[in-house]
Amino acid sequence: MNLRSEERAGIVALILLFLWGTLITEPLHVCMEFFWSCAYKLMTLLGIGAHIKTANTLSVLLFALVFVGFMILSKTGFYRFIPVTILGITALSVAISFFMSYTYSPGNIVALAIALAVTAFFHLIRNDVLLKWEADVCILSASAFLITGLFFEPLARKGEIISNVLYITRHQQTDIGSVFGSFLHIPSFVWGAFIFVLVTLPTIYYSASRDKELI
């Protein structure tokens, strides 16, 4: 199948939205929760944590900036190492947290171990096509995390029927958008959608301006 980089990114984004509420994407959930917690902890260290709307907004910007950086790097040969970087840093943190405070469940560790094993296999067989797809999966998981936390989570809180329909929220722990509830009398999910669009525009731009070769 001949696909350009922007077409590959579009397919990956759609697949992630479809699978984000399932256990198949559990390693990605753990990674995104880790990177989000790092961004928010930095805001807390800077003394911004007390102003929750500001802290959340700046955390979203920092979180998005990190993955825009990965998207830019994916234009180079570093794309081969993006999955192992994201998964490896998270796995190291999870292992340390588990042995020190049992913060993470063994299931999280197993999920990350499986993902790392798959990544190692792709490197072992030196399949650049699979590594490109996996790099996009890891990078665009940030968008799935943000749209779920900013838009779908606040929307799901509008009623039990809606929450049952929006299965995409089932395995995500972080609700980012609800803190904007009724700010200026605008629903939180509207604020969330607006912020999501703003922070993902650079990702869309760089995904469409990467390598143009067919894969």
C-alpha positions in Angstrom: 0.0 0.0 0.0 1.5 3.3 -1.1 0.9 6.1 1.4 2.5 9.5 1.9 3.4 10.6 5.4 0.4 12.8 5.9 -1.9 10.0 4.8 -0.2 7.6 7.2 -0.7 10.1 10.0 -4.4 10.5 9.2 -5.0 6.8 9.2 -3.1 6.4 12.5 -5.1 9.2 14.1 -8.4 7.6 13.1 -7.4 4.2 14.4 -6.2 5.7 17.7 -9.6 7.4 18.2 -11.4 4.1 17.5 -9.1 2.1 19.8 -8.4 4.6 22.6 -11.2 3.3 24.8 -9.9 -0.2 24.6 -7.1 -2.1 26.4 -5.2 -2.6 23.2 -3.8 1.0 23.6 -3.0 0.5 27.3 0.8 1.1 26.8 0.0 4.4 25.1 -2.4 5.4 28.0 0.4 4.8 30.5 2.9 6.8 28.4 0.6 9.8 27.9 -0.4 9.8 31.5 3.3 9.9 32.4 4.2 12.8 30.1 1.1 14.7 31.2 2.0 14.2 34.9 5.5 15.5 34.2 4.1 18.6 32.5 1.7 19.3 35.3 4.3 18.7 38.0 6.6 21.3 36.3 3.7 23.8 36.6 3.4 23.0 40.2 7.1 23.4 40.8 6.9 26.8 39.1 4.2 27.8 41.6 1.4 27.9 39.0 -0.5 24.8 40.3 -2.7 26.8 42.6 -4.3 28.5 39.6 -5.8 25.4 38.2 -7.1 26.8 34.9 -3.8 28.5 34.1 -1.9 25.4 35.2 -4.0 23.1 33.0 -3.6 25.4 30.0 0.1 25.7 30.3 0.5 22.0 31.0 -1.5 21.3 27.7 0.8 23.7 25.8 4.0 22.1 27.3 2.7 18.6 26.7 1.7 19.4 23.1 5.1 21.1 22.5 7.0 18.0 23.5 5.1 15.9 20.9 5.3 18.6 18.3 9.1 18.2 18.9 8.8 14.5 18.3 6.8 15.2 15.1 9.6 17.5 13.8 12.2 14.9 14.7 10.2 12.3 12.8 11.2 14.2 9.6 14.7 12.9 10.2 16.3 9.5 10.7 15.5 9.8 14.5 12.0 8.5 13.7 13.4 5.0 14.3 14.1 5.8 17.9 11.0 7.8 18.8 9.0 4.7 20.0 11.8 3.3 22.1 12.4 6.8 23.6 8.8 7.4 24.6 8.2 3.8 25.8 11.6 3.5 27.4 11.4 6.7 29.5 7.9 5.8 30.6 8.9 2.2 31.5 11.9 3.4 33.5 9.7 5.8 35.5 7.0 3.1 36.0 9.5 0.6 37.2 11.0 3.1 39.7 7.6 4.1 41.0 6.5 0.6 41.3 9.4 -0.6 43.4 9.5 2.6 45.5 5.8 3.2 46.2 3.8 0.6 44.2 2.1 3.4 42.4 1.7 1.5 39.2 0.0 -1.9 38.7 1.8 -4.9 37.4 -0.6 -4.7 34.4 0.9 -1.4 33.4 4.4 -2.9 33.5 3.3 -5.9 31.5 1.7 -3.6 28.9 4.8 -1.5 28.5 7.0 -4.6 28.4 5.0 -6.0 25.5 5.1 -2.7 23.6 8.9 -2.6 24.1 9.3 -6.2 22.9 7.3 -5.3 19.7 9.6 -2.3 19.2 12.7 -4.3 19.7 11.4 -6.9 17.2 10.9 -4.1 14.6 14.5 -3.0 15.2 15.8 -6.5 15.0 14.3 -7.1 11.6 15.2 -3.5 10.6 11.8 -2.7 9.2 11.8 1.0 8.7 8.2 1.0 7.4 6.9 -0.5 10.6 9.0 1.8 12.7 7.5 4.8 10.9 4.0 3.6 11.6 4.9 3.0 15.2 6.5 6.4 15.6 3.3 8.0 14.3 1.3 5.9 16.7 3.4 7.1 19.7 3.3 10.7 18.6 -0.3 10.9 17.7 -1.3 9.2 20.9 -0.8 12.6 22.5 -3.6 14.0 20.3 -5.9 11.1 21.3 -5.0 11.8 25.0 -5.7 15.5 24.6 -9.0 15.3 22.7 -10.3 12.7 25.2 -9.2 14.7 28.2 -10.2 18.1 26.9 -13.4 17.3 25.0 -14.8 13.8 25.5 -14.2 13.6 29.3 -16.2 16.8 30.1 -18.8 15.8 27.6 -19.2 12.4 29.2 -20.0 14.1 32.5 -23.1 15.6 31.0 -25.1 12.4 31.7 -24.9 8.6 32.2 -26.2 7.9 28.7 -23.5 10.0 27.1 -20.8 8.5 29.3 -21.9 5.0 28.2 -21.8 5.9 24.5 -18.4 7.6 24.8 -16.4 4.4 25.4 -13.2 6.4 24.4 -13.0 7.6 27.9 -13.0 4.2 29.6 -9.3 3.8 30.1 -8.1 7.4 30.4 -7.5 8.7 34.0 -7.0 12.4 33.3 -9.9 14.8 32.8 -8.3 18.0 31.6 -11.2 20.0 30.3 -13.7 20.0 33.2 -11.8 22.6 35.1 -12.9 25.1 32.5 -16.6 24.4 33.3 -18.9 27.4 32.8 -16.0 29.8 32.5 -17.5 32.8 30.8 -20.7 30.7 30.8 -19.3 28.5 28.1 -19.4 24.7 28.6 -16.2 23.0 29.5 -16.2 20.7 26.4 -16.4 23.7 24.1 -13.4 25.2 25.8 -11.7 21.9 25.6 -12.4 21.5 21.8 -11.1 25.1 21.2 -7.8 24.4 23.1 -7.4 21.0 21.4 -7.7 22.6 18.0 -5.2 25.3 18.8 -2.5 23.0 20.2 -2.8 20.3 17.5 -2.5 22.7 14.5 1.3 22.5 14.6 1.1 18.7 14.7 -1.1 18.7 11.7 1.2 21.1 9.9 4.4 19.0 10.6 2.7 15.7 9.8 1.8 17.1 6.3 5.3 18.6 5.7 7.4 15.5 6.4 9.0 13.1 4.0 7.0 12.7 0.8 8.2 9.3 -0.2 5.6 6.5 -0.7 5.7 3.7 1.8 
